[in-house]
Amino acid sequence: MRALAASLPGATRRAFGRRGLAEAGLIAQWPEIVGPELAALCVPRRLRFARRDRREDGVLTLRVASGHALALQHMEPLILARISSHLGYLAVTRLRLEQGPLPPAPPPAKPRRRIPPEALASLDERLDSLGDPALAAAFRRLGKALLERP
């Protein structure tokens, strides 16, 4: 058994590669790489390498919100350093900026409901009859997640 996150890059490499984003981590972790302020202004669109057999000297195309291209152009060294730090090698050496609308931001997470202590006690009471502690723990996590839903 392996964690799903360990298998995901291999499973998505071909699909992202067709769109020019062989480094799928750039999309998934863009806010963590450049920070939330810069991530609100731009998103990665395509990563092209000078040679297909070597993942270096790449040009990263960013979709930039209108009016922010000049500011991001001045921040290019900072953005390139953060990408290299995240990937662990010098994959991107230049940015190409294209202005346009950004995809809509995901809606904010709904606040979780506070679970009354008697509901947790009732859940634990029902799970006590299971013989397997690992199974009981899994059902407890599931039941708790269901009770927390608004």
C-alpha positions as CSV (number, residue, x, y, z in Angstrom):
1,M,0.0,0.0,0.0
2,R,1.3,3.5,-1.0
3,A,-0.2,6.9,-0.4
4,L,-2.1,8.2,-3.3
5,A,0.0,11.4,-3.3
6,A,3.1,9.3,-4.1
7,S,1.5,7.8,-7.2
8,L,-0.2,10.9,-8.5
9,P,2.8,12.5,-10.3
10,G,3.4,9.4,-12.3
11,A,-0.3,9.0,-13.2
12,T,-0.7,12.7,-14.3
13,R,2.6,13.2,-16.1
14,R,1.4,12.3,-19.6
15,A,-1.8,14.4,-19.3
16,F,0.0,17.5,-18.0
17,G,2.9,16.9,-20.4
18,R,0.4,17.2,-23.3
19,R,-0.5,20.6,-22.0
20,G,3.2,21.6,-21.7
21,L,3.2,21.2,-17.9
22,A,5.4,18.2,-17.3
23,E,6.1,19.5,-13.8
24,A,2.6,19.1,-12.5
25,G,3.7,20.3,-9.0
26,L,3.9,23.8,-10.4
27,I,0.1,23.8,-10.9
28,A,-0.8,21.9,-7.7
29,Q,1.5,23.9,-5.4
30,W,1.7,27.3,-7.2
31,P,0.4,29.3,-4.1
32,E,3.0,27.6,-1.9
33,I,5.8,28.2,-4.4
34,V,5.3,31.9,-5.1
35,G,3.2,32.9,-2.1
36,P,-0.5,33.7,-1.9
37,E,-0.1,37.3,-3.1
38,L,1.7,36.4,-6.3
39,A,-0.5,33.4,-6.9
40,A,-3.6,35.7,-6.9
41,L,-2.0,37.6,-9.8
42,C,-0.8,34.8,-12.0
43,V,-1.2,31.1,-12.8
44,P,1.2,28.7,-14.8
45,R,-0.1,27.8,-18.2
46,R,2.8,26.0,-20.0
47,L,6.4,24.9,-19.4
48,R,8.5,24.3,-22.4
49,F,12.1,23.1,-22.4
50,A,14.8,23.9,-24.9
51,R,15.4,20.2,-25.5
52,R,12.8,17.5,-24.9
53,D,15.4,15.0,-23.4
54,R,16.6,17.5,-20.8
55,R,14.4,19.2,-18.2
56,E,16.4,22.4,-17.9
57,D,16.5,25.9,-19.5
58,G,12.7,25.9,-19.5
59,V,10.4,28.8,-20.3
60,L,7.4,29.1,-18.1
61,T,4.3,30.8,-19.5
62,L,2.2,32.6,-16.9
63,R,-1.3,33.9,-17.4
64,V,-1.2,37.3,-15.6
65,A,-4.2,39.4,-14.4
66,S,-4.5,42.5,-16.5
67,G,-2.4,45.4,-15.3
68,H,0.1,43.3,-13.3
69,A,2.5,42.1,-16.0
70,L,5.0,44.9,-15.4
71,A,5.2,44.2,-11.7
72,L,5.7,40.5,-12.3
73,Q,8.3,41.3,-14.9
74,H,10.3,43.0,-12.3
75,M,9.8,40.1,-9.9
76,E,11.0,37.5,-12.4
77,P,14.3,36.8,-10.6
78,L,12.4,36.2,-7.3
79,I,9.8,33.9,-9.0
80,L,12.6,31.9,-10.8
81,A,14.5,31.4,-7.6
82,R,11.4,30.2,-5.8
83,I,10.6,27.7,-8.6
84,S,14.2,26.4,-8.6
85,S,14.1,26.1,-4.8
86,H,10.8,24.1,-5.0
87,L,11.9,21.8,-7.8
88,G,15.4,21.3,-6.5
89,Y,17.1,22.2,-9.8
90,L,17.2,25.0,-12.4
91,A,14.3,23.9,-14.6
92,V,13.0,27.4,-15.4
93,T,15.3,30.1,-16.6
94,R,12.8,32.5,-18.2
95,L,9.2,33.6,-17.8
96,R,6.8,34.5,-20.6
97,L,3.9,36.6,-19.5
98,E,0.5,36.6,-21.2
99,Q,-2.2,38.9,-19.9
100,G,-5.7,37.7,-19.6
101,P,-8.4,36.7,-17.2
102,L,-7.4,34.2,-14.5
103,P,-9.6,31.2,-13.7
104,P,-12.0,31.9,-10.8
105,A,-10.7,31.3,-7.3
106,P,-12.1,28.3,-5.5
107,P,-14.9,29.1,-3.1
108,P,-13.7,29.4,0.5
109,A,-14.1,26.3,2.6
110,K,-17.3,26.1,4.6
111,P,-16.8,26.3,8.4
112,R,-17.1,22.9,10.1
113,R,-19.9,22.4,12.6
114,R,-19.0,21.9,16.2
115,I,-19.8,18.3,17.2
116,P,-21.7,17.9,20.5
117,P,-19.9,15.7,23.0
118,E,-22.9,13.4,23.3
119,A,-22.9,12.8,19.6
120,L,-19.2,11.7,19.8
121,A,-20.0,9.5,22.8
122,S,-22.9,7.9,20.8
123,L,-20.6,7.3,17.9
124,D,-17.9,5.7,20.1
125,E,-20.5,3.5,21.8
126,R,-21.7,2.1,18.4
127,L,-18.1,1.4,17.3
128,D,-17.2,-0.4,20.5
129,S,-18.8,-3.6,19.2
130,L,-16.3,-3.8,16.3
131,G,-13.5,-6.3,16.9
132,D,-10.8,-4.5,14.8
133,P,-9.4,-1.3,16.4
134,A,-8.1,-0.1,13.0
135,L,-11.5,-0.5,11.4
136,A,-13.2,1.2,14.4
137,A,-10.7,4.1,14.1
138,A,-11.5,4.5,10.4
139,F,-15.2,4.5,11.0
140,R,-14.8,7.0,13.8
141,R,-12.9,9.4,11.4
142,L,-15.7,8.9,8.8
143,G,-18.5,9.5,11.4
144,K,-16.7,12.5,12.8
145,A,-16.3,14.0,9.3
146,L,-20.0,13.4,8.6
147,L,-21.1,15.0,11.9
148,E,-18.9,18.1,11.2
149,R,-20.6,18.8,7.9
150,P,-22.7,21.9,7.9
